[in-house]
Amino acid sequence: MEGLWGSDRRRTAIGRLALSVPARQALADRQLMPERTVLDYGCGRGGDVKALERLDYRVVGWDPYYRSQTRLEASDVVLLTYVLNVIEDPVERRRTLEQAWELASTLLVVSARLTWERSKVRGEEFGDGLLTSRQTFQHLFAASELRQYVEEVTGARVVGAAPGIVYAFKDEGARLSYLAHRVVPDAEWLASKDTASAVSALVDFVERRGRPPRIEEMPRAVAELLAHLKPGELKRLVRDGADAARVEAGAKQSTLNTLLYLAVELFNGRGPFASLPVGLQQDVRSFFSSYKEACRRADRLLLKLRDDSYVRGAMHASAAGKLTPTALYVHRRAMERIPTVLRLYEHCASIAAGRPQEWTVAKLKHDGRAVSWLDYPDFDRDPHPRIASSYLVDLHTLEASHISYASSANRPLLHRKHEFLAPDDADVPRYQRLTDAEVRAGLYQHPHLIGTENGWNAELIRCGRQLRGHRLVRRPDAV
């Protein structure tokens, strides 16, 4: 597979001791599972192959230079990891993607380097990319370009898994199950060792979902422990054990989650009722008069996303998050507490261009439609966490941009941390006490000065204060 323009592709293959980012993403998304066969197509030195073998996955790797002897056969999942961007011939690039798609029976995972990495690649313009001094080639994709390219070549419905990583599904059931898990993550069932604990697990499910489960939704251990009970007796045990208010709240949440899923699914192409995962089918049967009615309500939700006044109203009414004149900022662990239309807003951006693996706060603009995922890695430890990176997706253009603050000497930082969380978050009282102390000390008198490290440190000195964890104390040298 040496290119027509003579780039030395084998030099782009790096040695890895751990899984690559795309393989880790597929693992986290439950797309790599022990029962699925995996082909790493263009595996380079085979780092992902070795790492997956250590996890007891059935995996093989093929590479034109390092593993050309591998016999190519169809696999459930095919990984095409940073391959397309090193092929300088557009015709061969397309053919490689077509071949990888032909080899995938369930899912093709495609990853490529993105345009924001341009500063890391030294080279001269060549064809539709860059030719480096090492005689390697790099075509850097825009986030929307990668998704559109894979959709065009495969003809599949493509989902952005993370920046620079897209999933193309051949199996419609697998795609819908993935979306369902992403929009409505499965809650863990309580551990069950006997009939009593199995009944407790069932009660917990009913309180969370607002309905009893189908047998297919139960863990095998729970189903076996309850198999000797008659249906009427089981219903009585659940009725007696479940809290009615929690069941009602669970039903409301399941209704909203179902609408969210159906709205997101339309964004990607909605299928018939029978194609839905079993759990969502049961939610539709339990909480809607028909699938048609559920879809109609989901469509109305999507229309509301286009209404600026409705979106702003939802932001003002949100039970969680910090509202500014331009956007709503919400901590990751409070996302399920914001109105459904705002959750849909964030999900649409994530499916269009991928949600980054590392993020702490989502920023939802209310003027225009754009979502940013902001990473504050020390949010819980640092009383005023510094930003590490920002990834923005514009929903009008589907263009994405990335900013790293790793080398910045004066990073933006956060104040009033409690405002980003839900009011009942366990950390809110501690963060609130710090904010109150800082207000009393006069640290917020000049808000335009305190948005960055240098300005904040200068105000601390001016007010004669310093921080010890989440406590504000007087500086020893303060007068």
C-alpha positions, 0 to 999 in steps of 0.5 A, spaced: 500 500 500 505 504 498 502 511 496 503 514 489 507 520 492 512 516 496 510 517 503 513 513 508 507 511 512 510 505 516 514 511 520 507 514 522 506 507 526 507 509 533 509 504 539 503 503 544 504 500 551 496 502 553 490 502 548 489 508 543 484 513 545 479 511 539 480 503 542 479 506 549 473 510 547 470 504 544 471 500 550 467 505 554 462 505 550 461 498 550 462 497 543 468 492 544 466 486 548 469 479 549 463 476 545 465 480 539 471 479 534 475 485 533 480 487 527 485 492 527 485 494 520 492 498 519 494 496 526 501 499 525 506 496 530 500 492 534 499 496 540 492 496 540 492 488 538 496 486 544 492 490 549 486 487 547 489 480 547 491 482 554 483 483 556 482 476 553 478 479 546 478 476 540 482 480 536 487 480 530 491 486 526 493 487 519 498 492 517 501 492 510 508 493 513 508 490 520 502 484 519 501 483 512 501 476 513 494 476 517 488 473 513 483 478 512 476 476 514 470 479 516 469 481 524 464 484 528 468 490 529 473 494 525 478 499 528 481 504 522 485 508 527 489 514 524 489 511 518 486 515 513 490 521 515 496 518 513 494 516 505 496 521 501 492 519 495 485 520 495 483 515 491 487 510 495 484 513 501 477 512 499 478 505 497 481 503 504 475 506 507 471 502 503 475 495 504 474 497 512 467 497 511 466 491 507 470 487 513 465 490 518 459 486 520 457 490 526 461 496 527 466 500 523 470 505 528 474 511 524 479 515 527 483 521 524 487 527 526 483 533 526 485 540 524 486 543 530 493 539 531 496 543 525 501 546 530 503 540 532 505 537 524 511 541 521 511 540 514 509 543 507 503 543 503 502 537 499 496 535 495 490 536 500 495 535 506 502 536 509 508 532 507 513 532 513 521 532 513 520 525 515 517 523 508 510 522 512 503 525 510 498 528 514 491 530 512 488 533 517 480 532 518 475 537 520 470 534 525 464 535 520 468 533 514 470 526 518 463 524 519 461 527 512 466 523 509 465 516 512 457 517 511 458 518 504 463 512 503 459 507 507 452 510 506 451 509 513 448 513 519 454 515 522 455 518 530 460 522 533 463 518 539 468 523 541 472 529 537 476 525 531 472 518 532 466 516 529 462 510 529 459 507 522 454 502 524 452 496 519 447 493 524 441 498 526 440 494 532 447 496 535 446 503 533 440 504 536 442 500 543 448 505 543 444 511 542 440 509 547 445 507 552 448 514 551 442 518 552 439 514 557 445 510 561 443 504 564 443 504 572 446 498 575 442 493 578 443 492 586 447 485 587 442 479 589 444 473 593 437 471 595 430 472 594 429 478 598 435 481 595 432 480 588 426 483 590 429 489 593 433 490 586 426 489 582 423 494 587 429 499 586 428 498 578 421 500 579 422 506 583 427 508 578 424 507 571 417 508 574 415 501 571 416 494 572 422 491 567 421 486 562 424 479 563 430 481 558 431 487 562 433 483 568 440 480 570 440 473 569 441 472 577 435 476 579 431 473 574 433 466 576 432 468 584 425 470 582 423 465 578 419 461 583 414 466 585 408 467 581 406 473 577 401 476 582 405 475 588 411 478 585 406 484 583 404 485 591 411 484 593 413 490 589 407 494 590 408 493 598 416 495 597 416 501 592 415 508 595 409 511 590 412 518 590 419 515 587 415 511 582 411 517 580 418 521 579 421 515 576 415 515 571 416 522 569 424 521 568 423 515 564 418 519 560 422 525 559 428 520 557 424 517 552 422 523 548 430 525 549 432 519 545 426 519 540 428 527 538 436 525 538 434 519 534 430 523 529 436 528 528 440 521 526 434 518 522 428 515 526 427 507 525 420 503 526 418 501 533 420 494 533 427 497 532 428 500 538 431 497 544 427 493 549 427 497 554 425 503 550 419 499 547 417 498 554 417 505 556 413 507 550 408 502 552 408 504 559 408 512 558 405 514 551 398 512 548 402 510 542 409 510 538 406 515 534 404 520 540 411 519 543 414 521 536 409 527 535 411 529 542 419 528 541 418 532 534 415 538 538 421 538 543 426 538 537 422 544 534 422 548 541 430 547 540 429 552 535 426 557 539 430 562 542 425 565 547 423 558 549 431 556 550 432 562 554 426 560 558 428 553 559 435 556 562 432 561 567 428 555 569 433 550 570 434 547 577 442 547 576 447 551 572 450 558 572 446 563 567 450 568 564 448 574 559 450 569 554 450 562 556 448 556 561 454 553 564 452 546 567 457 541 571 457 534 568 454 531 574 448 536 574 446 535 567 440 530 568 437 536 572 436 541 567 430 541 562 429 536 557 430 541 551 437 543 554 439 536 554 437 535 547 441 541 545 447 538 548 446 531 545 445 534 538 452 537 539 455 531 541 452 526 536 454 531 530 461 532 532 463 528 538 463 529 546 470 529 548 472 524 553 475 529 558 470 535 560 467 538 567 462 543 565 458 544 559 457 551 556 450 552 552 449 558 548 442 561 548 444 566 543 445 562 537 446 554 538 453 552 540 455 547 545 462 548 549 465 542 553 470 545 558 475 541 562 477 543 569 481 537 571 481 539 578 474 542 579 473 538 586 480 539 589 482 547 587 477 552 590 478 556 583 479 551 578 483 553 572 481 551 565 485 545 561 481 545 554 475 547 551 472 544 545 466 547 541 461 545 536 457 550 532 450 547 531 449 551 525 455 549 521 457 543 525 464 546 525 468 544 531 474 548 534 479 546 540 483 550 545 488 548 549 491 552 555 496 547 557 502 552 555 498 558 558 501 562 563 495 566 565 489 561 565 482 563 566 479 560 572 472 559 575 469 563 581 462 561 585 463 553 584 456 552 587 453 555 582 455 550 576 452 544 580 445 542 582 442 545 589 442 539 593 449 536 591 453 534 597 459 539 595 454 545 595 455 548 602 462 547 602 463 551 596 457 556 598 461 558 604 467 559 601 464 564 596 460 568 602 467 569 605 470 571 599 464 576 598 465 579 605 473 580 603 471 584 597 474 579 592 468 580 587 468 588 587 472 588 581 469 582 577 473 584 570 479 583 574 478 576 577 477 572 571 484 569 570 490 567 574 494 573 575 488 578 576 485 573 581 492 573 585 493 580 585 486 581 588 487 576 593 494 580 595 490 587 595 485 584 600 490 581 604 487 574 603 490 567 601 486 560 600 488 554 604 483 549 600 476 551 600 478 556 606 479 563 606 484 566 611 488 572 612 495 573 609 501 573 614 504 579 611 497 583 611 496 589 615 
